[in-house]
Amino acid sequence: MEQIRKIALITGASSGIGRATAVQLSEAGYDLVLCGRRKERLEELAAQLKTDTVSLVFDVRNKSLTFDTLNGLPEEWKAIDVLVNNAGNAHGLEPIQDGDVQDWDMMIDGNVKGLLYVSKAVMPWMIERKKGHIINISSVAGKQTYANGAVYCASKAAVEKISEGMRLDLLPHGVKVTNIAPGAVNTEFSEVRFKGDEAKSEAVYRGYEPLIAEDIADAITYVVTRPARVQIADMTIFPSAQASATSFWKDD
């Protein structure tokens, strides 16, 4: 019996959760469209995977480049079964009155507008086929606002609402939508947030064991491999030492 081809498109695939998800979905038999800004990392990842891949180098914040790149996919690669909207960022951690407007733009453009641009390109292909599954990577910050993170939290709260709206609007078209909200995950997240300050980045995860990228990839793989009748709408995933956006049990 011939195996049915499955294709997943992952944004932010060059590191962290996106990279771990690519590895696990490849092991699950998915051919992959790997999207990211760092060509060398995408090529290195593709060389390690067991299934066929296409690498697309672009920044989701760039609207015209995003649409041109995705629409330029060969037709046989547009039959996307799974879209993982993983690309995103956090920049800065300070009171809103002291916030850097450029940081705000980067978070809103990446976390909200970039997710919408990619989805806008891919959704018509899913609607035409009457099948598909969109995974939006949100954050516990989208559910609980914390001090000094107003704009980041707002950008992830937008992802939460976009996920809900997508699920409603795409229901008649057979397209599932899942929102996944991780808590503390030890990736490049804090290094980016603190703009390369290693001391501040390491302090975020000191005194407890955070999640790792593979934990979230496990959840994504679980969600997309459920029976067709199952739609998991929302998942919040904490490390065992975390109970809310700001509540941690740390060793002294």
C-alpha positions as CSV (number, residue, x, y, z in Angstrom):
1,M,0.0,0.0,0.0
2,E,1.4,3.3,-1.1
3,Q,2.1,5.8,1.8
4,I,0.1,9.0,1.6
5,R,2.5,12.0,1.5
6,K,2.2,14.5,4.5
7,I,3.8,17.9,4.4
8,A,4.4,20.3,7.3
9,L,5.6,23.9,7.1
10,I,7.5,25.2,10.1
11,T,8.4,28.9,10.7
12,G,11.4,29.7,12.9
13,A,12.8,26.2,12.1
14,S,16.5,27.2,12.5
15,S,16.6,26.9,16.3
16,G,14.7,26.0,19.5
17,I,11.1,24.7,19.3
18,G,11.0,25.0,15.5
19,R,14.1,22.9,15.0
20,A,13.0,20.3,17.5
21,T,9.6,20.1,15.9
22,A,11.2,19.5,12.5
23,V,13.2,16.6,13.8
24,Q,10.1,15.0,15.4
25,L,7.8,15.5,12.5
26,S,10.4,14.1,10.1
27,E,10.6,11.0,12.3
28,A,6.8,10.9,12.1
29,G,7.0,10.8,8.3
30,Y,6.3,14.4,7.3
31,D,8.1,16.0,4.4
32,L,9.1,19.5,5.6
33,V,9.1,23.1,4.4
34,L,11.7,24.7,6.7
35,C,11.4,28.4,7.1
36,G,13.8,30.8,8.9
37,R,16.2,33.7,8.6
38,R,19.5,31.7,8.9
39,K,20.3,29.8,5.7
40,E,23.2,27.8,7.1
41,R,21.2,26.5,10.1
42,L,18.4,25.4,7.8
43,E,20.7,23.6,5.5
44,E,22.4,21.9,8.4
45,L,19.1,20.8,9.8
46,A,17.8,19.6,6.4
47,A,20.9,17.4,6.1
48,Q,20.1,15.6,9.3
49,L,16.4,14.8,8.5
50,K,15.0,11.5,7.2
51,T,12.4,13.0,4.9
52,D,12.3,15.3,1.9
53,T,12.7,19.0,2.7
54,V,12.6,22.5,1.1
55,S,14.3,25.4,2.9
56,L,12.9,28.9,2.5
57,V,15.0,31.8,3.9
58,F,12.9,34.9,4.8
59,D,11.8,37.0,7.8
60,V,8.1,36.7,8.5
61,R,8.0,40.4,9.4
62,N,8.7,41.2,5.8
63,K,5.2,41.1,4.2
64,S,6.1,41.2,0.5
65,L,9.0,38.7,0.9
66,T,6.9,36.3,2.9
67,F,4.1,36.2,0.3
68,D,6.5,36.1,-2.6
69,T,8.6,33.3,-1.0
70,L,5.6,31.1,0.0
71,N,3.7,31.6,-3.2
72,G,6.9,30.6,-5.1
73,L,6.8,27.1,-3.6
74,P,6.5,24.4,-6.3
75,E,2.9,23.3,-6.6
76,E,3.6,19.8,-5.2
77,W,4.8,21.5,-2.0
78,K,1.7,23.6,-1.5
79,A,-0.4,20.7,-0.3
80,I,0.4,21.7,3.3
81,D,-1.1,19.4,5.9
82,V,0.4,21.1,9.0
83,L,1.4,24.7,9.5
84,V,3.4,25.4,12.7
85,N,3.5,29.2,13.3
86,N,6.5,29.1,15.6
87,A,8.5,32.2,14.6
88,G,8.4,34.9,17.2
89,N,10.5,36.9,19.6
90,A,10.7,38.8,22.9
91,H,12.8,42.0,23.0
92,G,13.4,43.8,26.3
93,L,12.0,43.5,29.8
94,E,11.3,46.9,31.3
95,P,8.3,49.1,32.4
96,I,6.2,50.2,29.5
97,Q,7.1,53.8,30.0
98,D,10.7,52.9,29.5
99,G,10.1,50.6,26.6
100,D,12.0,50.9,23.3
101,V,9.6,51.5,20.4
102,Q,11.8,49.5,18.1
103,D,11.5,46.5,20.4
104,W,7.7,46.9,20.4
105,D,7.7,46.9,16.6
106,M,9.8,43.8,16.4
107,M,7.5,41.9,18.7
108,I,4.3,43.0,17.2
109,D,5.6,42.5,13.6
110,G,7.0,39.1,14.4
111,N,4.6,37.6,16.8
112,V,1.3,38.9,15.3
113,K,1.7,40.3,11.8
114,G,4.2,37.6,10.8
115,L,1.9,34.8,11.9
116,L,-0.9,36.4,10.0
117,Y,1.2,36.8,6.8
118,V,2.3,33.2,6.8
119,S,-1.2,32.0,7.6
120,K,-2.8,34.2,4.9
121,A,-0.5,32.5,2.3
122,V,-1.1,28.9,3.4
123,M,-4.8,28.9,4.4
124,P,-6.2,29.0,0.8
125,W,-4.3,25.8,0.0
126,M,-5.8,24.1,3.0
127,I,-9.3,25.4,2.3
128,E,-9.1,24.2,-1.3
129,R,-8.2,20.7,-0.1
130,K,-10.7,20.8,2.8
131,K,-8.1,19.6,5.2
132,G,-5.2,21.0,7.3
133,H,-4.0,21.8,10.8
134,I,-2.6,25.1,12.0
135,I,-0.5,25.2,15.2
136,N,0.0,28.6,16.7
137,I,2.8,28.9,19.3
138,S,1.5,31.3,21.9
139,S,2.8,31.6,25.5
140,V,1.6,31.6,29.1
141,A,2.3,35.4,28.7
142,G,-0.7,35.5,26.4
143,K,-2.9,34.3,29.2
144,Q,-1.3,36.2,32.2
145,T,0.2,39.6,31.9
146,Y,3.3,40.3,34.0
147,A,5.1,43.5,35.0
148,N,7.7,44.8,32.5
149,G,6.3,42.6,29.7
150,A,3.2,44.5,28.6
151,V,3.9,44.5,24.9
152,Y,5.2,41.0,24.6
153,C,2.2,39.8,26.7
154,A,-0.1,41.7,24.4
155,S,1.4,40.2,21.3
156,K,0.9,36.7,22.6
157,A,-2.6,37.5,23.8
158,A,-3.3,38.5,20.2
159,V,-2.0,35.0,19.1
160,E,-4.5,33.5,21.6
161,K,-7.4,35.4,20.0
162,I,-6.3,34.8,16.5
163,S,-6.2,31.1,17.2
164,E,-9.8,31.3,18.5
165,G,-10.9,33.3,15.5
166,M,-9.2,31.0,13.1
167,R,-10.9,28.0,14.6
168,L,-14.3,29.6,14.2
169,D,-13.7,30.8,10.6
170,L,-12.0,27.7,9.3
171,L,-14.5,25.2,10.9
172,P,-16.6,24.9,7.7
173,H,-13.5,24.2,5.7
174,G,-12.2,21.2,7.7
175,V,-9.1,23.0,9.0
176,K,-8.1,22.4,12.6
177,V,-6.5,25.0,14.8
178,T,-4.5,24.4,18.0
179,N,-3.0,27.0,20.3
180,I,0.0,25.9,22.3
181,A,1.1,28.1,25.2
182,P,4.5,27.1,26.7
183,G,5.8,28.3,30.0
184,A,9.5,28.6,30.6
185,V,11.5,26.9,27.9
186,N,15.3,26.9,27.8
187,T,15.9,28.1,24.2
188,E,17.5,31.2,22.7
189,F,14.4,33.1,23.9
190,S,16.0,34.8,26.9
191,E,19.3,35.5,25.0
192,V,17.3,37.4,22.4
193,R,15.1,39.1,25.0
194,F,18.2,40.4,26.8
195,K,20.1,41.1,23.6
196,G,23.0,38.8,24.2
197,D,23.5,39.4,27.9
198,E,24.4,35.9,29.0
199,A,24.3,36.6,32.7
200,K,20.7,37.8,32.5
201,S,19.7,35.0,30.2
202,E,21.1,32.3,32.4
203,A,19.5,33.8,35.5
204,V,16.0,33.2,34.0
205,Y,16.5,29.5,34.4
206,R,18.5,29.3,37.6
207,G,17.3,27.3,40.5
208,Y,14.8,25.0,38.6
209,E,14.6,22.8,35.6
210,P,12.9,24.5,32.7
211,L,11.2,22.8,29.7
212,I,13.4,22.1,26.7
213,A,12.4,22.6,23.1
214,E,11.8,18.8,22.6
215,D,9.0,19.0,25.2
216,I,7.0,21.4,23.1
217,A,7.8,19.4,19.9
218,D,6.4,16.4,21.7
219,A,3.2,18.2,22.2
220,I,3.0,19.4,18.6
221,T,3.6,15.9,17.3
222,Y,1.0,14.5,19.6
223,V,-1.6,17.1,18.5
224,V,-1.1,16.5,14.8
225,T,-1.1,12.7,15.0
226,R,-4.5,12.4,16.7
227,P,-7.4,10.8,14.7
228,A,-9.2,13.1,12.2
229,R,-12.2,13.4,14.6
230,V,-10.0,15.0,17.3
231,Q,-9.2,18.7,17.5
232,I,-7.2,19.8,20.5
233,A,-8.0,23.5,20.8
234,D,-5.6,24.7,23.5
235,M,-2.6,23.5,25.5
236,T,-0.7,25.2,28.3
237,I,2.6,23.5,29.2
238,F,4.6,24.4,32.3
239,P,7.8,22.8,33.7
240,S,6.9,21.1,36.9
241,A,8.5,24.0,38.9
242,Q,6.1,26.6,37.4
243,A,2.5,27.2,38.3
244,S,1.7,30.5,36.5
245,A,3.5,33.1,34.4
246,T,5.4,34.4,37.4
247,S,5.1,31.6,40.0
248,F,8.2,29.3,40.3
249,W,9.5,26.9,42.9
250,K,13.3,27.4,42.9
251,D,16.0,25.9,44.9
252,D,18.0,28.3,47.1
